[in-house]
Amino acid sequence: MLSSKLVRLIEAHWDAMSTGIVQEIRADVRLRQVGGLPESDLRERAREILQHLDHWLLASREHELARHFERIGAARQAEKIPLDEVVLAYLKIKSHAIEFVRSQGMGPGVMEFYAEEELEHAVGRFFDNAVYHLVRGYQQAQAGTYAASVAAG
């Protein structure tokens, strides 16, 4: 399947993509606190998604995705990073992944176009779910209910 080739390309080029993501985050005035984090932290956040994109795109991983991103949301709240910055930083990662796929120019054929569209939709769904769970974890931590929700399973 062509879209799995594109996923492997993203995973293989996560390092170069993360450099662009870090530069964009640092340049965005709306990301003052996120932009002030160490470069290694920002790169790690991009790596955990981009290098393992195939893992995250599997529909059977929904429960794992929920737990993982709710935990990240709770951690960002504990770090006092504004929620809007957390969300915007993840949207920048999404944007870079989609732009990378578009820049690969897999070819002029219908199948190549379909593969790009298929992957773009899958990446969009993944980030929609990830951001939802980030916000959920953040808000639970803010309300003091995150630990209780983790204990409940």
CORCORWO-V357345 format. One record per residue. N is the residue number from 1. RES is the residue in one letter. SS is DSSP state (~ for helix, > for strand, _ for the rest). PHI is phi in radians with two decimals (NA if undefined). D_FIRST is the distance of its C-alpha to the first C-alpha in Angstrom with 2 decimals. Layout:
N/RES/SS/PHI/D_FIRST ; N/RES/SS/PHI/D_FIRST
This chain:
1/M/_/NA/0.00 ; 2/L/~/-1.13/3.79 ; 3/S/~/-1.13/5.60 ; 4/S/~/-1.22/5.64 ; 5/K/~/-1.11/6.95 ; 6/L/~/-1.16/9.24 ; 7/V/~/-1.07/10.35 ; 8/R/~/-1.10/11.28 ; 9/L/~/-1.10/13.09 ; 10/I/~/-1.06/14.98 ; 11/E/~/-1.06/15.90 ; 12/A/~/-1.28/17.10 ; 13/H/_/-1.90/19.14 ; 14/W/~/-1.01/20.63 ; 15/D/~/-1.13/24.05 ; 16/A/~/-1.13/24.38 ; 17/M/~/-1.12/23.06 ; 18/S/~/-1.15/25.59 ; 19/T/~/-1.07/28.35 ; 20/G/~/-1.13/27.76 ; 21/I/~/-1.12/27.60 ; 22/V/~/-1.07/30.88 ; 23/Q/~/-1.07/32.53 ; 24/E/~/-1.16/31.65 ; 25/I/~/-1.11/32.91 ; 26/R/~/-1.12/36.08 ; 27/A/~/-1.47/36.75 ; 28/D/_/-1.51/36.42 ; 29/V/~/-1.14/39.89 ; 30/R/~/-1.35/38.52 ; 31/L/~/-2.03/37.21 ; 32/R/~/-1.05/40.51 ; 33/Q/~/-1.34/40.20 ; 34/V/~/-1.09/36.50 ; 35/G/~/-1.12/37.08 ; 36/G/_/-1.49/39.98 ; 37/L/_/-1.23/37.98 ; 38/P/_/-1.02/37.62 ; 39/E/~/-0.97/34.78 ; 40/S/~/-1.07/33.60 ; 41/D/~/-1.17/33.26 ; 42/L/~/-1.12/31.30 ; 43/R/~/-1.13/28.91 ; 44/E/~/-1.12/28.51 ; 45/R/~/-1.13/27.66 ; 46/A/~/-1.23/24.88 ; 47/R/~/-1.06/23.69 ; 48/E/~/-1.05/23.59 ; 49/I/~/-1.66/20.93 ; 50/L/~/-1.17/18.99 ; 51/Q/_/-1.30/18.92 ; 52/H/_/-2.15/17.80 ; 53/L/~/-1.05/15.53 ; 54/D/~/-1.01/12.88 ; 55/H/~/-1.03/16.02 ; 56/W/~/-1.28/17.33 ; 57/L/~/-1.38/14.39 ; 58/L/_/-1.22/14.67 ; 59/A/~/-1.04/16.88 ; 60/S/~/-1.24/19.02 ; 61/R/~/-1.63/20.31 ; 62/E/~/-0.97/22.36 ; 63/H/~/-1.15/25.67 ; 64/E/~/-1.11/24.94 ; 65/L/~/-1.05/23.83 ; 66/A/~/-1.03/27.07 ; 67/R/~/-1.07/29.28 ; 68/H/~/-1.07/27.85 ; 69/F/~/-1.37/28.15 ; 70/E/~/-1.18/31.44 ; 71/R/~/-1.11/32.80 ; 72/I/~/-1.13/31.83 ; 73/G/~/-1.02/33.45 ; 74/A/~/-1.12/36.56 ; 75/A/~/-1.15/36.73 ; 76/R/~/-1.16/36.59 ; 77/Q/~/-1.14/39.34 ; 78/A/~/-1.12/41.39 ; 79/E/_/-1.41/40.97 ; 80/K/_/1.11/42.33 ; 81/I/_/-1.51/39.45 ; 82/P/_/-1.00/39.56 ; 83/L/~/-1.02/36.84 ; 84/D/~/-1.08/36.10 ; 85/E/~/-1.25/35.43 ; 86/V/~/-1.05/33.11 ; 87/V/~/-1.11/31.02 ; 88/L/~/-1.08/31.12 ; 89/A/~/-1.09/30.04 ; 90/Y/~/-1.21/26.87 ; 91/L/~/-1.16/26.24 ; 92/K/~/-1.20/26.54 ; 93/I/~/-1.10/23.83 ; 94/K/~/-1.00/21.55 ; 95/S/~/-1.03/22.64 ; 96/H/~/-1.12/21.99 ; 97/A/~/-1.10/18.40 ; 98/I/~/-1.18/17.73 ; 99/E/~/-1.13/19.84 ; 100/F/~/-1.07/18.11 ; 101/V/~/-1.05/14.73 ; 102/R/~/-1.09/16.79 ; 103/S/~/-1.32/18.64 ; 104/Q/_/-1.31/15.82 ; 105/G/_/0.84/15.90 ; 106/M/_/-1.03/12.52 ; 107/G/_/2.45/14.33 ; 108/P/_/-1.49/16.26 ; 109/G/_/-1.28/14.02 ; 110/V/~/-1.10/13.30 ; 111/M/~/-1.12/9.51 ; 112/E/~/-1.16/9.78 ; 113/F/~/-1.08/12.34 ; 114/Y/~/-1.06/10.54 ; 115/A/~/-1.08/7.75 ; 116/E/~/-1.11/10.97 ; 117/E/~/-1.12/12.82 ; 118/E/~/-1.04/10.56 ; 119/L/~/-1.17/10.74 ; 120/E/~/-1.03/14.38 ; 121/H/~/-1.16/15.21 ; 122/A/~/-1.12/13.87 ; 123/V/~/-1.12/15.81 ; 124/G/~/-1.04/18.71 ; 125/R/~/-1.09/18.93 ; 126/F/~/-1.03/18.90 ; 127/F/~/-1.16/21.65 ; 128/D/~/-1.02/23.58 ; 129/N/~/-1.15/23.79 ; 130/A/~/-1.07/24.58 ; 131/V/~/-1.14/27.29 ; 132/Y/~/-0.98/28.73 ; 133/H/~/-1.27/29.18 ; 134/L/~/-1.04/30.54 ; 135/V/~/-1.10/33.10 ; 136/R/~/-1.06/33.90 ; 137/G/~/-1.12/34.59 ; 138/Y/~/-1.07/36.56 ; 139/Q/~/-1.18/38.67 ; 140/Q/~/-1.12/39.31 ; 141/A/~/-1.14/40.49 ; 142/Q/~/-1.10/42.64 ; 143/A/~/-1.46/44.19 ; 144/G/_/1.39/44.71 ; 145/T/_/-1.88/42.64 ; 146/Y/~/-1.11/39.60 ; 147/A/~/-1.05/41.15 ; 148/A/~/-1.17/42.10 ; 149/S/~/-1.22/38.61 ; 150/V/~/-1.20/37.20 ; 151/A/~/-1.14/39.94 ; 152/A/~/-1.31/39.24 ; 153/G/_/1.80/35.69
